[in-house]
């Protein structure tokens, strides 16, 4: 049995690379053709779809082997209006039918506001706009907080948080480090 294989291998080695590629392509086409015939069922009269059922005749034609004539008042070439198709009932997941199980409470919206504790970012936002960062804790040794803020470019700040945690509004006019503070 190894003789024919060796003879074939020697014959292929004697061919050019181009010839070997052509021979391989022809062999692949033959194999794919045979596989297609095997999947389709082997003959034109018994065409099978992928689910294994025979292909149905079109709706406007009668099947040749059914023995039925076209209905009265209807020509064989005319098309029938499509009948309404019922939709299948909704599928209920098996876990939904468990008795005694109560649904969980809905989770909060991911776009809802988040409560962040004051001072988390190191800023006291009760002074000026929310993008102004007055330090939550001033550096050790700072006694004049308004002077320290002015050295760093801060101008008088309106108290927006309703409280003056650092005592920067000494005269109570609603402006921290303003005139008279």
C-alpha positions as CSV (number, residue, x, y, z in Angstrom):
1,X,0.0,0.0,0.0
2,X,2.9,2.3,0.4
3,X,4.0,1.8,-3.2
4,X,1.3,4.0,-4.7
5,X,1.9,6.7,-2.1
6,X,5.7,6.7,-2.9
7,X,5.0,6.8,-6.6
8,X,2.6,9.7,-6.2
9,X,5.1,11.6,-4.0
10,X,7.8,11.0,-6.6
11,X,5.5,12.2,-9.4
12,X,4.6,15.4,-7.5
13,X,8.3,16.1,-6.7
14,X,9.0,16.0,-10.5
15,X,6.4,18.7,-11.1
16,X,7.1,22.5,-10.8
17,X,5.8,24.5,-7.9
18,X,3.1,26.0,-10.1
19,X,1.9,22.6,-11.2
20,X,1.8,21.3,-7.6
21,X,-0.3,24.3,-6.5
22,X,-2.7,23.7,-9.4
23,X,-3.1,20.0,-8.5
24,X,-3.7,20.9,-4.9
25,X,-6.4,23.4,-5.9
26,X,-8.2,20.8,-8.1
27,X,-8.0,18.3,-5.3
28,X,-9.5,20.8,-2.8
29,X,-12.3,21.7,-5.2
30,X,-13.2,18.0,-5.6
31,X,-13.2,17.4,-1.8
32,X,-15.4,20.5,-1.2
33,X,-17.8,19.4,-4.1
34,X,-18.2,16.0,-2.6
35,X,-18.8,17.5,0.9
36,X,-21.5,19.8,-0.6
37,X,-23.3,16.9,-2.2
38,X,-23.2,15.0,1.0
39,X,-24.7,17.9,3.0
40,X,-27.4,18.6,0.4
41,X,-28.6,15.1,0.4
42,X,-27.2,13.8,-2.9
43,X,-29.9,14.8,-5.4
44,X,-31.9,17.8,-6.7
45,X,-35.3,16.4,-5.7
46,X,-34.4,16.0,-2.0
47,X,-32.8,19.4,-1.2
48,X,-32.4,19.7,2.5
49,X,-31.9,22.9,4.5
50,X,-29.5,23.0,7.4
51,X,-32.1,21.8,9.9
52,X,-32.6,18.6,7.9
53,X,-36.1,19.4,6.7
54,X,-36.9,19.3,2.9
55,X,-37.0,22.7,1.2
56,X,-40.7,23.8,0.7
57,X,-42.2,24.7,-2.6
58,X,-42.8,28.5,-3.1
59,X,-46.2,29.7,-1.8
60,X,-47.5,30.7,-5.2
61,X,-46.8,27.3,-6.7
62,X,-48.1,23.9,-5.8
63,X,-45.6,21.2,-5.2
64,X,-45.3,18.9,-8.2
65,X,-45.8,15.7,-6.2
66,X,-48.6,17.0,-3.9
67,X,-51.4,16.1,-6.4
68,X,-53.4,19.2,-5.5
69,X,-54.7,21.6,-8.2
70,X,-54.8,25.3,-7.7
71,X,-57.8,26.6,-5.7
72,X,-60.9,27.8,-7.6
73,X,-60.8,31.4,-8.7
74,X,-57.0,31.5,-8.5
75,X,-54.6,31.3,-11.3
76,X,-51.5,29.2,-11.0
77,X,-49.3,32.3,-11.6
78,X,-51.0,34.6,-9.1
79,X,-49.6,35.4,-5.7
80,X,-51.6,34.8,-2.6
81,X,-51.6,37.6,0.1
82,X,-49.5,36.6,3.0
83,X,-51.5,35.5,6.1
84,X,-50.8,37.3,9.3
85,X,-48.2,35.4,11.4
86,X,-48.8,35.0,15.1
87,X,-45.9,35.9,17.3
88,X,-44.8,33.3,19.7
89,X,-45.6,33.9,23.4
90,X,-43.0,35.7,25.4
91,X,-40.3,33.5,27.0
92,X,-40.3,33.7,30.8
93,X,-36.9,33.0,32.3
94,X,-37.0,30.0,34.7
95,X,-35.7,32.0,37.6
96,X,-38.7,34.4,37.4
97,X,-41.1,31.6,38.3
98,X,-39.5,30.9,41.7
99,X,-42.2,31.3,44.4
100,X,-41.4,33.3,47.4
101,X,-38.5,35.2,45.9
102,X,-38.9,38.9,46.0
103,X,-37.2,41.2,43.4
104,X,-34.3,43.3,44.6
105,X,-34.7,47.0,45.1
106,X,-33.4,49.0,42.1
107,X,-29.9,50.3,42.4
108,X,-29.4,54.1,42.4
109,X,-28.8,55.8,39.1
110,X,-25.2,55.9,38.0
111,X,-25.8,59.5,36.9
112,X,-27.2,60.6,40.3
113,X,-25.2,63.0,42.4
114,X,-22.6,61.5,44.7
115,X,-22.2,62.8,48.3
116,X,-18.6,63.6,49.0
117,X,-17.5,64.5,52.5
118,X,-16.3,68.1,52.9
119,X,-12.6,68.5,52.8
120,X,-11.9,65.3,50.9
121,X,-10.1,67.1,48.2
122,X,-8.2,69.3,50.8
123,X,-10.2,72.4,49.9
124,X,-12.8,74.4,51.8
125,X,-15.3,75.4,49.0
126,X,-17.4,77.6,51.3
127,X,-15.4,80.6,50.0
128,X,-15.8,82.0,46.5
129,X,-16.8,79.9,43.5
130,X,-16.6,76.1,43.7
131,X,-13.4,76.1,41.6
132,X,-11.6,78.2,44.2
133,X,-9.6,76.1,46.7
134,X,-9.1,77.7,50.1
135,X,-7.0,75.1,52.0
136,X,-9.0,73.0,54.4
137,X,-6.1,73.2,56.9
138,X,-3.6,76.1,56.6
139,X,0.1,75.2,57.0
140,X,1.5,75.1,60.5
141,X,2.8,78.4,61.8
142,X,0.4,80.6,59.7
143,X,-1.3,83.1,62.0
144,X,-2.6,85.6,59.4
145,X,-4.7,83.5,57.1
146,X,-5.9,86.4,55.0
147,X,-2.3,87.6,54.5
148,X,-1.3,84.1,53.5
149,X,-4.1,83.9,50.9
150,X,-3.3,87.4,49.5
151,X,0.4,86.4,49.1
152,X,-0.8,83.5,46.9
153,X,-3.0,85.7,44.6
154,X,-6.4,85.4,46.3
155,X,-8.7,88.4,46.2
156,X,-11.6,89.0,48.7
157,X,-13.9,86.0,48.6
158,X,-17.6,85.9,49.0
159,X,-18.7,83.4,51.7
160,X,-21.0,81.0,49.7
161,X,-21.3,78.0,52.1
162,X,-23.1,79.9,54.8
163,X,-20.3,79.4,57.3
164,X,-16.9,80.9,58.0
165,X,-15.0,77.9,59.3
166,X,-11.6,79.7,59.3
167,X,-12.9,83.0,60.7
168,X,-11.8,85.0,57.6
169,X,-14.8,87.4,57.8
170,X,-14.1,89.3,61.0
171,X,-16.5,92.1,60.3
172,X,-19.4,89.9,59.3
173,X,-20.1,91.6,55.9
174,X,-20.2,88.2,54.0
175,X,-16.8,88.8,52.3
176,X,-13.8,86.9,53.6
177,X,-10.5,88.8,53.6
178,X,-12.3,92.0,52.4
179,X,-11.9,95.6,53.5
180,X,-12.0,95.8,57.3
181,X,-11.1,92.1,57.9
